[in-house]
Each structure stands twice: as C-alpha cells, then as structure tokens.
C-alpha cells in the first residue's frame, strides 16, 4: 500500500513537472544548451509526446479533409444535369 502511495506521488509530481515545462521553456530557450534541448526532445520522444509542429501539421490535414468532405457532400454545382 505504501508502494502504491509513493508511486502515485511520483506520478503526480511528474505530471506537474511536465505541465510546467512549456511555460518554463518559453522564456528561456536561448539559455538552454543544445545538450539540454536534445535531452528534452529525447524524453518527449520516449514519452510519445506530440510536438507543436506535429500538432499543427495534423490540424492542417484535418482541415483539408473536412474541406474535401464538404465538397463531396455538396456535390458538383457547375455541371449541367446529365441527359
């Protein structure tokens, strides 16, 4: 039971640190060494975290798919009816 409590505390602490990480990094990117940035990227990869670029690319792809779906749902407008 004590092991569960300490592991939950560890998970809570880790979640809190990860939640604070973006705000801490925004103002201090210039101060971080390449090694630190590389280590953070490695950690993000290991934890399967999504990068901002990945999220932006996915949002663009979803928007394109939604647009294409709307075009298909609306059907052709400029074509005359088939005889």
C-alpha positions in Angstrom: 0.0 0.0 0.0 2.9 2.3 0.8 4.4 1.5 -2.6 1.2 2.5 -4.3 1.1 5.8 -2.5 4.7 6.6 -3.3 4.3 5.7 -6.9 1.1 7.8 -7.1 3.1 10.7 -5.6 5.8 10.2 -8.1 3.3 10.2 -11.0 1.6 13.3 -9.7 5.0 15.1 -9.4 6.0 14.0 -12.9 2.7 15.2 -14.3 3.1 18.5 -12.5 6.6 19.0 -13.9 5.5 18.1 -17.4 2.7 20.6 -17.2 5.0 23.4 -16.1 7.7 22.6 -18.7 6.3 24.5 -21.7 5.9 27.7 -19.7 9.3 27.4 -18.2 10.9 26.8 -21.6 9.2 29.7 -23.5 11.2 32.4 -21.9 14.5 30.5 -21.6 15.1 28.8 -24.9 18.1 30.9 -25.6 19.7 29.9 -22.3 19.3 26.2 -22.8 22.3 24.4 -24.2 22.0 22.1 -27.2 22.5 19.1 -24.9 19.6 20.1 -22.7 17.3 20.6 -25.7 18.4 17.3 -27.2 17.7 15.6 -23.8 14.3 17.1 -23.6 13.5 16.0 -27.2 14.6 12.5 -26.4 12.4 12.5 -23.3 9.5 13.8 -25.3 10.0 11.0 -27.8 10.3 8.3 -25.2 7.0 9.6 -23.6 5.4 9.8 -27.1 4.6 13.4 -26.6 3.4 15.4 -29.6 5.4 18.4 -30.8 3.8 21.7 -31.7 4.8 21.2 -35.3 3.3 17.7 -35.4 0.0 19.1 -33.9 0.0 22.0 -36.5 0.5 19.6 -39.3 -2.2 17.3 -38.1 -4.7 20.2 -37.7 -3.9 21.3 -41.3 -4.5 17.7 -42.6 -7.8 17.5 -40.7 -8.9 20.9 -42.1 -8.1 19.7 -45.6 -10.0 16.5 -45.2 -13.0 18.4 -43.8 -12.9 20.7 -46.8 -12.8 17.8 -49.2 -15.7 16.1 -47.4 -17.8 19.3 -47.7 -17.0 19.4 -51.4 -18.2 15.8 -51.8 -21.3 16.4 -49.7 -22.3 19.5 -51.7 -21.8 17.7 -55.0 -21.0 19.3 -58.3 -22.5 22.7 -58.8 -21.2 24.0 -62.1 -22.0 20.9 -64.2 -25.3 20.7 -66.1 -27.6 17.8 -65.3 -26.8 14.6 -67.2 -29.2 13.8 -70.0 
